[in-house]
Amino acid sequence: MNISQLETLVTISKTLSFRKAGEMLNLTQPAVSAQIKSLEDEFKTILVDRNHPVALTDRGQVFLDHAEQILAIVEQLKQKLTDLNEVPQGHIVLGTTSSIAIQILPRVLSYFQNQYPLIKTSILSMSSTQVLSSVENGAVDIGIGYLTDRSLQVETSILYYDTFEFVVAPRHPLAGAKRVTIGMLKDVPLILLSPDTLGRRFTDRILRDHGIEPNIVMELGSSEEVKRMVELNLGAAVVSKLSVAEELRRGTLKMIPVTELEVSHPVGVMTKSGRYVNSAMRQFLNDLKGMPEDQFIGTE
């Protein structure tokens, strides 16, 4: 058994095709077949069902779990050896929410990548709950999101605080109000985030605590989608204050204070406890934690 064979099996599990796996690995299809056959002969079992579409067998799935662990250990070994050169380099996978990815990371990454061009970053957009679980299972190296949920397997550090605010279009009936009560939202058509987001869970809890059955006209997966619909005056919304900074500046949205929503939510960085922190991650974390809060919440 060799590393190349394990990489081939993992690639087949993702592409479900010997041909596509070969293209990704720069191997011929017969070479891909030979590598899998060699693994099956060595372990005396069938790992891949070669019918169409190609799929891993039950034993193949078990083998895949261990193959991914072995490859992760090899990658970690490579990174530790690279770190001996004391030159920050490597690859970082960041997991964060769509609003943070749009509002925060461009400022952070533009500086960071200019200073450390050998460090490459990938960004995966997801809900804060998914960020936490992705850090737990190692799918992402560093998570940035709301720190409402906690885990003993994840270390956290607060970067700044955010709030969720009631916003409307300038021509909305409530646009001229200086403040509204939570009770006034009972009959207001609302455009809300999907139920798996912190903003939606917070909004639902506040409304429920005050006995309000919301008039939900639309549920959307990201703050960007919600903002666009509110700008069209299709309803009001409760979204992250950070995410609407630009729209408030341009005047395409108006924020109206609601006392019951005035709760601060910590936003921070998440890393897996006990995980090896390579030089790229270490440098990124140091820079991120060293940034003053106004760098995150400033509207520029």
Secondary structure, DSSP 8 states (H G I E B T S, - for coil): --HHHHHHHHHHHHHS-HHHHHHHHT--HHHHHHHHHHHHHHHTS--EE-SSS-EE-HHHHHHHHHHHHHHHHHHHHHHHHHHTT----EEEEEEE-HHHHHHTHHHHHHHHHHH-TTEEEEEEE--HHHHHHHHHTTS-SEEEEE-SS--TTEEEEEEEEE-EEEEE-TTSTTTT-S-B-GGGGTTSEEEEE-TTSHHHHHHHHHHHHTT---EEEEEESSHHHHHHHHHTTS-BEEEETGGGHHHHHHTSSEEE-BGGG---EEEEEEEETT----HHHHHHHHHHHHS-HHHHH---
